[in-house]
Amino acid sequence: MLSFLEIAGCSFVGFLYIAILATAVTRKTRRRPTQPAHPETETDSPPEFDRAA
């Protein structure tokens, strides 16, 4: 039968492994350039309405 320290140690090592894996995955996906939310709209066109007017 496993002791409490063995179970706690295995759980801690598993948690660290998942945390490192998640960090690596999120850093890899952050390197890609983000796509615009609406690629069909032009960014340099003036807005259709002006709130200040």
N, CA, C and O atoms as a GROMACS GRO file, in nm:
protein
  212
    1MET      N    1   0.085  -0.118   0.000
    1MET     CA    2   0.000   0.000   0.000
    1MET      C    3   0.090   0.125   0.000
    1MET      O    4   0.191   0.131   0.069
    2LEU      N    5   0.048   0.224  -0.079
    2LEU     CA    6   0.127   0.346  -0.091
    2LEU      C    7   0.106   0.435   0.031
    2LEU      O    8  -0.004   0.444   0.085
    3SER      N    9   0.212   0.499   0.071
    3SER     CA   10   0.200   0.591   0.184
    3SER      C   11   0.147   0.726   0.136
    3SER      O   12   0.142   0.753   0.016
    4PHE      N   13   0.108   0.808   0.229
    4PHE     CA   14   0.055   0.939   0.196
    4PHE      C   15   0.160   1.025   0.125
    4PHE      O   16   0.127   1.098   0.032
    5LEU      N   17   0.285   1.016   0.168
    5LEU     CA   18   0.390   1.096   0.105
    5LEU      C   19   0.414   1.054  -0.040
    5LEU      O   20   0.441   1.139  -0.125
    6GLU      N   21   0.405   0.926  -0.069
    6GLU     CA   22   0.422   0.880  -0.206
    6GLU      C   23   0.310   0.931  -0.296
    6GLU      O   24   0.334   0.975  -0.408
    7ILE      N   25   0.188   0.925  -0.246
    7ILE     CA   26   0.073   0.974  -0.323
    7ILE      C   27   0.083   1.124  -0.344
    7ILE      O   28   0.058   1.174  -0.454
    8ALA      N   29   0.119   1.198  -0.238
    8ALA     CA   30   0.132   1.343  -0.250
    8ALA      C   31   0.245   1.380  -0.345
    8ALA      O   32   0.231   1.474  -0.423
    9GLY      N   33   0.355   1.308  -0.340
    9GLY     CA   34   0.466   1.336  -0.429
    9GLY      C   35   0.431   1.311  -0.575
    9GLY      O   36   0.464   1.392  -0.662
   10CYS      N   37   0.366   1.201  -0.601
   10CYS     CA   38   0.325   1.171  -0.739
   10CYS      C   39   0.225   1.273  -0.791
   10CYS      O   40   0.232   1.314  -0.907
   11SER      N   41   0.134   1.314  -0.706
   11SER     CA   42   0.036   1.416  -0.745
   11SER      C   43   0.105   1.548  -0.776
   11SER      O   44   0.071   1.615  -0.873
   12PHE      N   45   0.202   1.586  -0.694
   12PHE     CA   46   0.273   1.711  -0.715
   12PHE      C   47   0.354   1.708  -0.844
   12PHE      O   48   0.355   1.805  -0.919
   13VAL      N   49   0.421   1.597  -0.870
   13VAL     CA   50   0.499   1.585  -0.994
   13VAL      C   51   0.405   1.588  -1.115
   13VAL      O   52   0.438   1.650  -1.216
   14GLY      N   53   0.291   1.523  -1.106
   14GLY     CA   54   0.194   1.526  -1.215
   14GLY      C   55   0.141   1.667  -1.239
   14GLY      O   56   0.124   1.709  -1.353
   15PHE      N   57   0.115   1.738  -1.131
   15PHE     CA   58   0.067   1.876  -1.144
   15PHE      C   59   0.173   1.963  -1.212
   15PHE      O   60   0.140   2.043  -1.299
   16LEU      N   61   0.298   1.949  -1.171
   16LEU     CA   62   0.405   2.027  -1.234
   16LEU      C   63   0.418   1.993  -1.383
   16LEU      O   64   0.438   2.082  -1.466
   17TYR      N   65   0.406   1.865  -1.417
   17TYR     CA   66   0.417   1.824  -1.556
   17TYR      C   67   0.306   1.888  -1.640
   17TYR      O   68   0.331   1.938  -1.749
   18ILE      N   69   0.184   1.885  -1.589
   18ILE     CA   70   0.071   1.945  -1.662
   18ILE      C   71   0.088   2.096  -1.673
   18ILE      O   72   0.057   2.154  -1.777
   19ALA      N   73   0.137   2.161  -1.567
   19ALA     CA   74   0.157   2.306  -1.570
   19ALA      C   75   0.263   2.345  -1.673
   19ALA      O   76   0.245   2.441  -1.747
   20ILE      N   77   0.372   2.271  -1.678
   20ILE     CA   78   0.478   2.301  -1.776
   20ILE      C   79   0.428   2.275  -1.917
   20ILE      O   80   0.457   2.353  -2.008
   21LEU      N   81   0.354   2.168  -1.937
   21LEU     CA   82   0.300   2.137  -2.069
   21LEU      C   83   0.202   2.246  -2.114
   21LEU      O   84   0.206   2.288  -2.230
   22ALA      N   85   0.115   2.292  -2.024
   22ALA     CA   86   0.020   2.397  -2.059
   22ALA      C   87   0.092   2.527  -2.091
   22ALA      O   88   0.052   2.599  -2.182
   23THR      N   89   0.198   2.558  -2.018
   23THR     CA   90   0.274   2.680  -2.046
   23THR      C   91   0.339   2.672  -2.183
   23THR      O   92   0.339   2.769  -2.258
   24ALA      N   93   0.395   2.558  -2.216
   24ALA     CA   94   0.460   2.542  -2.347
   24ALA      C   95   0.358   2.554  -2.460
   24ALA      O   96   0.387   2.614  -2.563
   25VAL      N   97   0.240   2.498  -2.441
   25VAL     CA   98   0.138   2.504  -2.546
   25VAL      C   99   0.089   2.646  -2.566
   25VAL      O  100   0.073   2.691  -2.679
   26THR      N  101   0.064   2.719  -2.456
   26THR     CA  102   0.014   2.856  -2.470
   26THR      C  103   0.120   2.948  -2.528
   26THR      O  104   0.086   3.039  -2.604
   27ARG      N  105   0.246   2.928  -2.494
   27ARG     CA  106   0.350   3.011  -2.553
   27ARG      C  107   0.366   2.983  -2.701
   27ARG      O  108   0.392   3.074  -2.778
   28LYS      N  109   0.350   2.857  -2.742
   28LYS     CA  110   0.361   2.823  -2.883
   28LYS      C  111   0.247   2.885  -2.963
   28LYS      O  112   0.269   2.933  -3.074
   29THR      N  113   0.126   2.885  -2.909
   29THR     CA  114   0.014   2.942  -2.983
   29THR      C  115   0.018   3.094  -2.983
   29THR      O  116  -0.038   3.156  -3.074
   30ARG      N  117   0.082   3.157  -2.883
   30ARG     CA  118   0.090   3.303  -2.879
   30ARG      C  119   0.185   3.359  -2.983
   30ARG      O  120   0.175   3.477  -3.018
   31ARG      N  121   0.277   3.278  -3.034
   31ARG     CA  122   0.374   3.326  -3.132
   31ARG      C  123   0.311   3.354  -3.267
   31ARG      O  124   0.364   3.433  -3.345
   32ARG      N  125   0.200   3.290  -3.297
   32ARG     CA  126   0.134   3.312  -3.425
   32ARG      C  127   0.074   3.452  -3.429
   32ARG      O  128   0.018   3.497  -3.329
   33PRO      N  129   0.083   3.521  -3.543
   33PRO     CA  130   0.018   3.652  -3.551
   33PRO      C  131  -0.133   3.638  -3.543
   33PRO      O  132  -0.191   3.546  -3.602
   34THR      N  133  -0.196   3.726  -3.472
   34THR     CA  134  -0.341   3.716  -3.455
   34THR      C  135  -0.411   3.765  -3.580
   34THR      O  136  -0.367   3.860  -3.644
   35GLN      N  137  -0.517   3.699  -3.614
   35GLN     CA  138  -0.597   3.739  -3.728
   35GLN      C  139  -0.693   3.850  -3.687
   35GLN      O  140  -0.738   3.851  -3.572
   36PRO      N  141  -0.724   3.944  -3.776
   36PRO     CA  142  -0.823   4.045  -3.740
   36PRO      C  143  -0.960   3.982  -3.718
   36PRO      O  144  -0.991   3.879  -3.777
   37ALA      N  145  -1.040   4.046  -3.634
   37ALA     CA  146  -1.171   3.990  -3.602
   37ALA      C  147  -1.261   3.985  -3.725
   37ALA      O  148  -1.336   3.890  -3.743
   38HIS      N  149  -1.252   4.087  -3.809
   38HIS     CA  150  -1.332   4.094  -3.932
   38HIS      C  151  -1.239   4.122  -4.048
   38HIS      O  152  -1.217   4.239  -4.082
   39PRO      N  153  -1.183   4.019  -4.110
   39PRO     CA  154  -1.085   4.042  -4.217
   39PRO      C  155  -1.146   4.107  -4.340
   39PRO      O  156  -1.073   4.165  -4.421
   40GLU      N  157  -1.278   4.100  -4.357
   40GLU     CA  158  -1.338   4.158  -4.477
   40GLU      C  159  -1.349   4.310  -4.469
   40GLU      O  160  -1.365   4.375  -4.572
   41THR      N  161  -1.340   4.369  -4.350
   41THR     CA  162  -1.346   4.514  -4.336
   41THR      C  163  -1.207   4.574  -4.348
   41THR      O  164  -1.108   4.512  -4.308
   42GLU      N  165  -1.199   4.692  -4.404
   42GLU     CA  166  -1.070   4.760  -4.420
   42GLU      C  167  -1.042   4.840  -4.294
   42GLU      O  168  -1.132   4.903  -4.238
   43THR      N  169  -0.917   4.838  -4.250
   43THR     CA  170  -0.882   4.908  -4.127
   43THR      C  171  -0.859   5.056  -4.149
   43THR      O  172  -0.873   5.135  -4.056
   44ASP      N  173  -0.822   5.096  -4.272
   44ASP     CA  174  -0.793   5.237  -4.295
   44ASP      C  175  -0.914   5.316  -4.341
   44ASP      O  176  -0.902   5.436  -4.366
   45SER      N  177  -1.031   5.256  -4.353
   45SER     CA  178  -1.151   5.329  -4.392
   45SER      C  179  -1.206   5.405  -4.271
   45SER      O  180  -1.196   5.356  -4.158
   46PRO      N  181  -1.264   5.523  -4.292
   46PRO     CA  182  -1.317   5.600  -4.180
   46PRO      C  183  -1.441   5.532  -4.122
   46PRO      O  184  -1.509   5.459  -4.194
   47PRO      N  185  -1.470   5.555  -3.996
   47PRO     CA  186  -1.591   5.495  -3.940
   47PRO      C  187  -1.717   5.552  -4.006
   47PRO      O  188  -1.717   5.663  -4.058
   48GLU      N  189  -1.823   5.472  -4.003
   48GLU     CA  190  -1.946   5.513  -4.070
   48GLU      C  191  -2.018   5.626  -3.998
   48GLU      O  192  -2.091   5.702  -4.061
   49PHE      N  193  -1.999   5.638  -3.868
   49PHE     CA  194  -2.064   5.744  -3.794
   49PHE      C  195  -1.965   5.802  -3.693
   49PHE      O  196  -1.869   5.736  -3.653
   50ASP      N  197  -1.990   5.926  -3.653
   50ASP     CA  198  -1.902   5.994  -3.560
   50ASP      C  199  -1.982   6.028  -3.435
   50ASP      O  200  -2.082   6.099  -3.443
   51ARG      N  201  -1.939   5.980  -3.320
   51ARG     CA  202  -2.012   6.007  -3.197
   51ARG      C  203  -2.002   6.152  -3.154
   51ARG      O  204  -2.091   6.204  -3.087
   52ALA      N  205  -1.892   6.220  -3.192
   52ALA     CA  206  -1.872   6.357  -3.150
   52ALA      C  207  -1.966   6.454  -3.221
   52ALA      O  208  -1.993   6.562  -3.169
   53ALA      N  209  -2.016   6.416  -3.336
   53ALA     CA  210  -2.102   6.508  -3.413
   53ALA      C  211  -2.243   6.512  -3.361
   53ALA      O  212  -2.326   6.585  -3.415
   0.00000   0.00000   0.00000
